[in-house]
Amino acid sequence: MTPVRMRVVKITIAAAASALALVAQSSTFDVASVKPNKSNDPPQANMPIGPGDVYTPTGGYFNASNFPLVTYIFFAYKIKGNQGQYLLEQLPDWVKTERFDIQARASGNPSKDAIRMMMRTLLTGRFKLAIHTEAREVPVLAFVLAKPGKMGPQLRQHSPDSPCSTATPSPAEQAAAPPQPLLATVDGGFPALCNGIFGMPPTVPGQQRVGARNVTLAFIADSLSASAGLGRPMVDQTGLAGSVDFLLEWTPDNRNAPQPGAEPNAESNTLTLEQALRDQLGIKLESRKGNVDVLVVDHIERPSEN
């Protein structure tokens, strides 16, 4: 009996080792180049490198130029508003100002999330980036329904039967079908693409308008936190499950906006973000305590040679 048991153990260990090797290989680019960029060229990439899931497969090729390192970190860790605010405070200035080109290739045709994992490995190897996550209870602005059980006119549950592409159009497709397909809409004026928040043409000059389909309210709250400037992260506490579609329009950079919970100024012709959330999405902001996952930077340094 003993020899049989030993053979089983050896096979199990070998299988586990093989699986670990496969995971390690799948989270590493086959070849990668990191170079400083001191040009004044506009930054560009062959895929959206924000937190959303919009993505057209590239055959494993990643090509981005003239972005600051912080942009690659945000891409790799899928960082949105709340985590971004805490992370930026910890990073040295050069991470936010010095720009880099990164070209890399992986086998097969990996997903966007797989490429994010490969980017993490690359940042660890070339920039010695070390990050861990901590859960902290902090003051937040909570999304809650202004009227229990009722959403606003520009917020709806996403229909699972609705066509929902996440593939960005090619440059040739954009040139052949103006206006750009990224701004194409479906019924109700919602963006045609899914799984990301997109800028939309405003209905009033000077306003900012965004929309999305097939995203969670947690994603919306987190994404808006970075641009809201309200001093506290926004989190979803509506209790609504599943994904939603939404359109939201407000007056940006309103320095005279009332504090959260204050009465709107009837003489003002601006539309604060808080007012827009209530009137258009049926969501009000409440001051509460909430748990936020915070990324803590343990180490980072300028890149090693290729």
N, C-alpha and C positions, 0 to 999 in steps of 0.2 A: 504493500500500500504506500509506503514512503516514497519509492521512486516515482510512482504515478503522481503523487501530490507535488513533488518537486518539479516535475515536467510541467504541470499546470501552472505553478507559480512562475516559472521561467517564461512561459508563453505569455502570461498576463503582464509581467514586467516588460517584456519585449514589445507587446502591443501598446502599453502605456507610453513607453519611450518613443515608439514610432509616432503616436498621436501627438506627443509634446513637440517632437521635431517638426511635424507637419504644421502645427499651430505657429511655431516660431518662424518657419519658412514663409507661411502665408501672411505674416505681419511684417515682412521685410521686403523692401524694394530689391530687385535683382541688381540694379545699378542706379546710382544717384550722384548728382553734382550740385554743390552749393557754392555760389559765387557772390561776392559783394557787388552791388550795383550803385554807382554814383552818378548815373545819368539823370536827366530831367524828363525821361520818357514816361508816359503814363503807365501805371501798373496794369497788367493784363494776365489772364489765366485761361487755360483751355477748359475750365469748368467753374461753376460758381463755388467760391470758397467761403461762403457764409455758413450759418448753422442749419440752414434748411436742407431738404433732401432732393431738391431739383438737380437732375443729373442725366446727362447723356453718356453712356459708356464710351470710354476712350481707348479700349484695348490695352488697358494697364499703363497708359502714358500720362504722366503728370508734368505740366509745364506752366510755371508761373514766374513772372519777372517783375522786379522793382517794387516788391511789397516789403514793408517792415516785418521784422521777425514776429512781432506780436500778432500779425494777421495769420501767419502760418500756425502759431500756437492756438489761436482761436479756432481755426479750421480743424486742426488735429483733435482737439478736445471738445469740439462742437459747442463752444462757449457762446452763451447768449448774454442778455443784459445783466442779470443779477451776478452771475459768476464773473462776468467781465469787469464790473465795477470794483469788486474786491481784488481781482487779479492785477488790474492796472496799477493799483497803489503799491504793489510789491515789486514791480519790474523796474530795473534800471533804465535810465533815459535812452541808452543806445538801442535797447530792444524795441523802442517805439519809433526811433528816428532812422537808424541805419537800415538800408534796404538790401534785399538779397534776391537773387534768381535761384530757383530750385527746379531742376529737371530730373525726373526719375522714371524708371520703367519697371513694371512688374509682370510676371507671367500671367497668361490667361486674360480674362476680362473682368477684373474685380469690381465689386460694388463700391459706391462712394464711401460707405462706412469702413470697408476693408482698406481703402486708400487712406482714410483718416488714421487707422491703426498703424499702417506703414509709416505715415508721417510722424507719428509719436516715436516710433523706433528710430527714425532718422534724426529727429530733434534730440533724442537722448544720446545718440552716438556722436553727432557733429557739434552740438551745443551743450552737451552734458546737462541737459534739462532734467530736473528731478522735481516731480509734483506729487502731492498727495491731497486727498479730499477730507474735509472736516465738516460735520454738521453743526451749525450754530443757531441758537435761538436769538433772533434780532427783531427790532421794530420793523414792521412791514406795512404796506398799504394793500389790503386784501380786496380782491375782486369778490363782490357778493351781488346777488340779484337785487335790483332796486325794488322789484315786485316779485315776491316769492312765486317760483314756478313759471315766470313769464320772461321771455327774452325780448330784446328790443327789435325794431324793424329791420336793422341791418345785421342781425345775427340769427343764424339758423343752424339746425343740426345738419351735418353733412350726410347726403344720401349715398349709401354704399353702391347704388346702381348707377350713379352719375359717372360718365367718362372722366378720367382723372389722370392726365399725362403729367409726368415729372421730367420729360425729356426736353431740354432746351433746343430751340431751332438752330440749325446750322447758319453760318453767315450767308450762304447762298439762298436759303429759305427766307431769311429775314429780308434780303435784298429783293427777292421776287414777290414778296407779299407784304408790302407796307400797308398800314402801320406795323411796326415790329410785332411779331406774334406774342412776345412777352406781355404785351398790353392787350392782347385779344381777350375778349370776355365771353361768358356764357350767360344763360338766363339770369336776369336780375343784376347784371353788370359786374358779377364776380369774375376774378381772373380765371382764364382758361387753364393755366397750369396749377398744379397742386403741391402741397407739402412745403410751402415757403410763403413768406410775406413779401408782396410786391408793391412797388410804387405805382399808383394809378393817377390818371389825369384828374386834377381837382375840378370841382364844379364851380368854384369861385376862385379867381386869381388871388394868389398869396396864401391859399390854404394848402395843407399837406393832406394827401389822401392815400391810404394803403388798403390792401385787401388780401384775402387768402381763402383757400379752400382746403379742407381735410387737414386742419391743424387743431391742436388742443388749446383750451383756454389757458392752460399753464404755459404753453409755448408763446401765446399772445402776450400774457402778462410779463413774462420774462423778457421777451423781445422789446417791448415798449419801455421797459425800465431804463434802458440805456439812454433813450432820447427824451424821457419825460422830465428829468431834472427835478424831481420832487423830493429828493433827499433820502428816500427809502426805497428798497426794492419792492416791486409789485409781485404778488403771488395770487394764484387762483384758489379761492375758497368758496366757489359757487356751489360745489357739489354736483355740477353737471358732468356726466360721463360722456365718453366718446369724443368724436371730432366734430368740428364746426366749420362753417363758412362765415366770413364777415367782411364788411366794408366800414372804414372809419375815416372821418375827415375832421380836421381841427386846425387852429391857427398855431403854427410853430413859433418857437422863440418868443413866447409871450412873457416878457419880464414882469409884467404887472398882473400876472395870473393870481387869482386868490388861492390861499392855502387849501389843501384838501379838507372838505367839509364846510368851507365857508360859503356864504350865500353869493350867487352870481351877481355881478355888477350889471344892472339893467341898462346903464348908459354906455357900456362897452360894446363895440361892434366885433369883438374877437370871440372866438369859440375855443375855450380851453379844452385841454385833453380830458379833464374830469367831466366837463359838461358834455363833450362828445360821447364819452363812454356811457353816460347815463341816458342821453337822448337817443343815441343810435343803436347801442348794444344792450341797453337795459341793465347796465352794470354800474354800481356805485363803489367808491373806494372807502374803506373803513380802516382806521388805525388799529392795528392789532399786533400781537406777537406771533411770529411764525418761524419755522425751521427752514434754513437756507443752506444748501450745500456750497461750501466755500473751497476753492482750489488754493492750496498753499504752496508757494514756490520754495523749494529747499535749496536749489542750486541752478545757476545758468552761467554760461561763459561764451565768449566769442568763438566762432566755429573753428573746428580743426580743418586741416588741409584735405582736399578731396583725395 
